[in-house]
Amino acid sequence: MFYKRNEPFRYTFGSPIESSIEVEQEEKKETYTVAIHDLSQTGARMELPTAVELSNNTPLFLTFTLMEETFEVRGTTMWTKEMGRTKYVGIHLDPDDEWKKRLVNTLKQYARKHI
């Protein structure tokens, strides 16, 4: 399966961005704190608490704040990987065009500030 790791715009954060995901599994909602390591208009790689178990194609709702701008978007898990004591998850995001534009503009501001 091809993941868009080489898409034209993927921003990797020097320090991960704290965020939260809301997952509905077995008719109950759970909210977890996660850390975004990299982000694009249609995907993200995040660090999960090791106790959290997510299977592929799990729907979720991601919320994060960047440069005092709050972003909320629906997504789906694509993969999970454990590296030592750290667990990562790849998320496919399903944003609208306005969300994508806001993200690009905010990431440009963030990159200028953190160079």
C-alpha positions in Angstrom: 0.0 0.0 0.0 1.3 3.5 -0.9 1.3 6.1 1.8 1.8 9.7 0.7 5.1 10.2 2.6 6.5 12.0 -0.5 3.6 14.4 -1.0 4.7 17.9 -1.9 3.9 19.5 1.5 4.7 17.7 4.7 5.9 19.6 7.7 8.0 17.9 10.3 8.0 19.6 13.7 11.3 20.0 15.6 9.3 19.5 18.8 6.1 17.5 18.5 2.8 19.5 18.8 0.5 18.3 21.6 -3.0 17.5 20.4 -5.9 15.2 21.2 -7.9 12.6 19.3 -11.4 11.4 20.0 -12.0 7.8 19.1 -15.3 6.0 19.1 -14.9 2.3 19.6 -17.5 -0.2 20.7 -20.1 2.5 21.2 -18.0 4.5 23.6 -15.9 7.6 23.0 -12.4 8.0 24.4 -10.2 11.0 24.2 -6.4 10.7 24.2 -3.5 13.2 24.3 -1.2 12.6 21.4 1.9 14.4 19.9 2.0 15.3 16.2 5.4 14.7 14.7 4.6 15.6 11.1 1.6 17.0 9.3 0.3 17.6 5.8 -3.0 18.6 4.3 -4.2 15.0 4.2 -2.2 13.1 6.8 -0.3 13.1 10.1 2.2 11.0 12.0 1.5 11.0 15.7 2.9 9.5 18.9 0.3 7.6 21.0 0.4 6.5 24.6 1.6 2.9 24.6 -1.6 1.7 26.3 -3.8 2.9 23.5 -4.8 0.2 21.0 -6.0 1.4 17.6 -6.7 -0.8 14.6 -6.4 0.3 11.0 -9.4 2.2 9.6 -10.5 3.4 13.0 -12.4 6.7 12.6 -11.3 9.6 14.8 -11.5 13.3 15.4 -8.2 15.3 15.7 -7.9 18.6 17.4 -4.8 20.7 17.7 -3.7 24.3 18.1 -0.9 25.9 16.1 0.0 29.6 16.3 -3.1 30.2 18.4 -5.3 28.8 15.6 -7.4 25.7 16.5 -7.8 23.0 13.9 -10.3 20.2 14.0 -10.6 17.5 11.4 -11.9 13.9 10.9 -9.5 11.2 10.0 -8.9 7.5 9.8 -6.0 5.4 11.1 -3.8 3.9 8.4 -1.1 2.1 10.3 0.5 1.8 13.8 4.1 1.1 14.5 6.0 0.5 17.8 9.6 1.7 18.0 11.1 0.8 21.4 8.8 2.3 24.0 7.2 4.6 21.6 4.0 3.9 19.5 3.3 5.9 16.3 0.1 6.0 14.2 -0.4 7.3 10.7 -3.6 9.1 10.1 -5.3 9.9 6.8 -7.2 13.3 7.2 -10.4 14.2 5.5 -10.4 18.1 5.5 -12.3 20.5 3.3 -10.5 23.0 1.1 -10.8 25.9 3.6 -9.2 23.8 6.3 -6.3 23.0 4.0 -5.7 26.7 3.1 -5.8 27.7 6.8 -3.3 24.9 7.6 -0.8 25.9 4.9 -0.9 29.6 5.9 -0.5 28.7 9.6 2.4 26.3 8.9 4.1 29.0 6.8 3.9 31.4 9.8 5.0 28.6 12.2 8.0 27.8 9.9 9.1 31.5 9.7 8.9 31.8 13.5 10.8 28.6 14.2 13.7 28.9 11.8 
